[in-house]
């Protein structure tokens, strides 16, 4: 089948492309703003990408898949419908691909990408040959998709209700926060969606919920699914050890473990991955041993280089909880000052959470805030970086609103410690480009 994917450079869409390609389909794609790294990784598996959208891309196409970043009235989509070409949303395509697999589904406001990659790594190392669909690049897999067998480890997003189309054998919610309310309308509707997601787990399946939100598993428990809570005082509760290097020591299910990534939040992700691997038949000691070699995920407290005596880190955090968790982890493991360059993501999120974002940024010794990354949204009058920066200033904390043009000077002025580039938008690509330039 000839499949064309619109918005193919998005994290979920590029993974879909890899899955279609692994199944033997001919895949092409287009993107309004293709990133160089995605162009390279897609070219490596034989997928050509056009810049922009055009009805001219449809010649010979038998199925069209489009991302939420593409308007449903786009001329390419309209023409495909006119030609009788099946048109699928990302969520529909994912459900179609996963339907022939035994699915383990990981959802949650924060931690789902990391947890998915961890579970994929464990099951790979234990010889289960998983198919892995994940939202971040795993270096050992050269991207965000691992072709494999009947077992599918799938990151499931609540955005656009994607996770409600899956029927998993086992499932976990790593965390719960009031995200994507533009899709749901109310906190109650969002919580209900998570409950429905977990209720869809097949008979005999295991369901994992965060200790902070055990009620998410209410309906799943009523129909006989095994419910486990993860977190302090829960059924799955790793005990932290002492370690000063870039990583964490912990104890879980009677076994000592080492995770090559810092942060209590990462150990919580790891404990969910271990518990899910046990549901797949892996012994806990083997799972914990496998995680000591976990290669990590791009933009999740990823060390991307050094400038003189300063360590440069990139992190995807864009919600206040994620910002606080990441900066707390970095602060714990830094012998020098911690500086963060933060790019707020989406005007709607910034307008709702700028105070909380600012409070979280105060964990750093100094913070800089870039203009809001709009992505799929339009600007909102009065919502800009100054809102976040004002909230981040106080109690000795220093913050400054900056432009992208000032990033190089910030890198060159760094004197020891750790400099974190943080956000889900373009800040990562800019940081890598500047780091390459200043080290020439």
Protein Blocks (a to p, Z undefined) as FASTA:
>chain_A
ZZddehklpmklmmmmmmmmmnopacddddfbdcfklmmmmmmnopacdedjdfklmgop
abdcddfklcfkbfklmmmmmnopacddfklmmmmmmmmpccdddedjehjlmmmmmmmm
mmmmnonopadddfbdcfklopabdcddfbdcddddfehhlmmmpccfbdcdfbdcdehk
lmnopaklmmmmmmmmmmmpcghiacdddfklmmlmmmmmmnopacddedehiabdcddd
ddfbecddddeehiacddfbecjklmmmmmmmmmmmmmnopafklmmmmmmmogbjehia
pafbdehjaccdddfbfbfklmmmmmmmmmmmpcbdcddddddehjklmmmmmmmmmmmm
mmpmbdcdddddfklaccdehiafklmmmmmggehiacddddfklmmmmmmmpgghjddd
edjblmlmmmmmmmmmmmZZ
